[in-house]
Amino acid sequence: MSAQPARRRSLSVSCFIGCAVVALLALVLMLGRPVSSTPRAAGCLAHLHAIGQAARVYARDNADLLPPELETLIDNDSCPALLLVSPLSRHQEPSCDYYYVTGLTRRDPADWIIAFGDPVYTQGKGASILYLDGHVQYAKEPQFSQELKRFKAAYETASGAPPVIIPPH
């Protein structure tokens, strides 16, 4: 009978050591992560995702046209003003910290960009991007610049003019 408690104690110690090793590895990985993995950067992605949902609801109610500007989503109570403030900027309301492409519809290509964060907030290391299909991603440089260039070229090819991008204000 004395072998059972010793075996359980040994298993408990092994389990504790295993958990400690996993926690230590997780900490090491977190410390080495890029800007996009910080809580504020994750908040930026969450804000853009919510903005995308609100823009799609707006479009559904407005002949598939996305809002003319992001503030329209606040004016029609589709999203709170707080969502337009990037957690990376540390600005206060009222502010809009995202670039916004105006003139899009829900029928445009899914990989077109609706909005994106200002790379200034990451010291030029990249930015968060919201796509027409609703997905968001953080793109490091030079991928961010390439993605923006790809979108602008596709838009201009399709429409004959460059996209109108409203800057943060």
C-alpha positions as CSV (number, residue, x, y, z in Angstrom):
1,M,0.0,0.0,0.0
2,S,2.8,2.4,0.6
3,A,3.9,2.2,-3.0
4,Q,0.7,3.7,-4.2
5,P,1.0,7.1,-2.4
6,A,4.7,7.3,-3.4
7,R,3.8,6.7,-7.1
8,R,1.0,9.3,-6.9
9,R,3.4,11.8,-5.4
10,S,6.0,11.0,-8.1
11,L,3.3,11.5,-10.8
12,S,2.2,14.8,-9.2
13,V,5.8,16.1,-9.1
14,S,6.3,15.0,-12.7
15,C,3.1,16.7,-13.7
16,F,4.1,19.9,-11.8
17,I,7.6,19.9,-13.5
18,G,6.0,19.3,-16.9
19,C,3.6,22.2,-16.4
20,A,6.4,24.5,-15.2
21,V,8.5,23.6,-18.3
22,V,5.5,24.4,-20.6
23,A,4.9,27.7,-18.8
24,L,8.6,28.6,-19.1
25,L,8.6,27.8,-22.8
26,A,5.4,29.8,-23.3
27,L,7.0,32.8,-21.5
28,V,10.1,32.6,-23.6
29,L,8.0,32.4,-26.8
30,M,5.9,35.4,-25.7
31,L,8.9,37.5,-25.0
32,G,10.3,36.9,-28.5
33,R,7.0,37.6,-30.3
34,P,6.5,40.4,-32.8
35,V,4.5,43.5,-32.1
36,S,1.3,41.8,-33.4
37,S,1.2,39.5,-30.4
38,T,1.0,42.2,-27.8
39,P,-2.4,42.7,-26.1
40,R,-2.7,46.2,-27.6
41,A,-1.9,44.9,-31.1
42,A,-4.5,42.1,-30.6
43,G,-6.9,44.8,-29.5
44,C,-6.3,46.6,-32.8
45,L,-7.1,43.4,-34.7
46,A,-10.3,43.0,-32.6
47,H,-11.3,46.6,-33.3
48,L,-10.8,46.2,-37.0
49,H,-12.8,42.9,-37.0
50,A,-15.7,44.6,-35.2
51,I,-15.5,47.5,-37.7
52,G,-15.7,45.0,-40.5
53,Q,-18.8,43.4,-39.1
54,A,-20.5,46.8,-38.6
55,A,-19.6,47.8,-42.2
56,R,-21.1,44.6,-43.6
57,V,-24.3,45.2,-41.6
58,Y,-24.4,48.7,-42.9
59,A,-23.9,47.5,-46.5
60,R,-26.6,44.9,-46.2
61,D,-29.0,47.8,-45.2
62,N,-27.7,50.2,-47.8
63,A,-27.8,48.5,-51.3
64,D,-24.5,46.7,-50.6
65,L,-22.5,50.0,-50.3
66,L,-20.1,50.2,-47.4
67,P,-20.3,53.4,-45.4
68,P,-18.8,56.5,-46.9
69,E,-16.6,57.0,-43.9
70,L,-16.0,55.1,-40.6
71,E,-17.7,57.8,-38.5
72,T,-21.0,56.8,-40.3
73,L,-20.9,53.6,-38.3
74,I,-21.0,55.7,-35.1
75,D,-23.7,58.0,-36.4
76,N,-26.1,55.2,-37.2
77,D,-25.2,53.3,-33.9
78,S,-23.5,50.4,-35.7
79,C,-20.4,50.6,-33.5
80,P,-19.2,52.6,-30.5
81,A,-16.7,55.5,-31.1
82,L,-14.1,53.6,-29.0
83,L,-13.7,51.1,-31.8
84,L,-12.3,53.8,-34.1
85,V,-9.4,54.4,-31.7
86,S,-6.5,52.0,-32.1
87,P,-5.2,50.6,-28.8
88,L,-1.8,51.1,-30.2
89,S,-2.2,54.9,-30.6
90,R,-3.2,55.7,-27.0
91,H,-5.5,58.4,-28.4
92,Q,-8.8,59.3,-26.8
93,E,-12.2,59.6,-28.4
94,P,-13.3,61.2,-30.6
95,S,-10.6,60.1,-33.0
96,C,-10.3,57.7,-35.9
97,D,-6.9,55.9,-36.0
98,Y,-7.5,53.8,-39.1
99,Y,-7.1,54.4,-42.8
100,Y,-10.4,53.7,-44.6
101,V,-11.0,52.9,-48.2
102,T,-14.2,54.6,-49.3
103,G,-16.5,53.6,-52.2
104,L,-16.4,49.9,-51.7
105,T,-19.4,47.5,-52.0
106,R,-20.0,44.0,-50.7
107,R,-19.7,42.8,-54.3
108,D,-16.1,43.8,-54.6
109,P,-13.3,41.2,-54.4
110,A,-13.0,39.5,-50.9
111,D,-9.3,40.2,-50.8
112,W,-9.6,44.0,-51.1
113,I,-8.7,46.1,-48.1
114,I,-11.3,48.1,-46.3
115,A,-9.2,49.6,-43.5
116,F,-5.8,49.3,-42.0
117,G,-3.9,50.6,-39.0
118,D,-1.3,53.3,-39.2
119,P,2.2,51.8,-39.3
120,V,3.5,54.7,-37.2
121,Y,1.9,53.0,-34.2
122,T,4.3,50.1,-34.6
123,Q,7.4,52.2,-35.4
124,G,7.0,51.2,-39.0
125,K,7.2,47.5,-38.4
126,G,3.8,46.7,-40.0
127,A,0.1,47.2,-39.5
128,S,-3.2,45.4,-39.0
129,I,-5.4,45.0,-42.1
130,L,-9.2,44.5,-42.5
131,Y,-10.3,42.8,-45.7
132,L,-13.6,42.9,-47.4
133,D,-14.4,39.3,-46.5
134,G,-14.1,40.3,-42.9
135,H,-10.8,38.7,-41.9
136,V,-8.1,40.7,-40.3
137,Q,-4.4,40.1,-40.1
138,Y,-1.2,41.8,-38.9
139,A,1.3,42.1,-41.7
140,K,4.9,42.9,-41.0
141,E,7.0,45.1,-43.3
142,P,7.7,44.6,-46.2
143,Q,4.6,42.4,-46.5
144,F,2.3,45.2,-45.4
145,S,3.5,47.6,-48.1
146,Q,3.3,44.9,-50.7
147,E,-0.2,44.0,-49.7
148,L,-1.3,47.6,-49.9
149,K,0.4,48.0,-53.3
150,R,-1.3,44.8,-54.5
151,F,-4.7,46.1,-53.5
152,K,-4.2,49.6,-55.0
153,A,-3.2,48.1,-58.3
154,A,-6.2,45.7,-58.3
155,Y,-8.6,48.5,-57.5
156,E,-7.2,50.8,-60.2
157,T,-7.3,48.0,-62.8
158,A,-11.0,47.3,-61.9
159,S,-12.2,50.9,-61.6
160,G,-9.8,52.9,-63.7
161,A,-8.9,55.2,-60.8
162,P,-6.9,54.8,-57.6
163,P,-8.8,54.1,-54.4
164,V,-9.8,57.0,-52.2
165,I,-8.2,56.3,-48.8
166,I,-9.3,58.5,-45.9
167,P,-6.4,58.9,-43.5
168,P,-6.7,58.8,-39.7
169,H,-7.9,62.0,-38.1
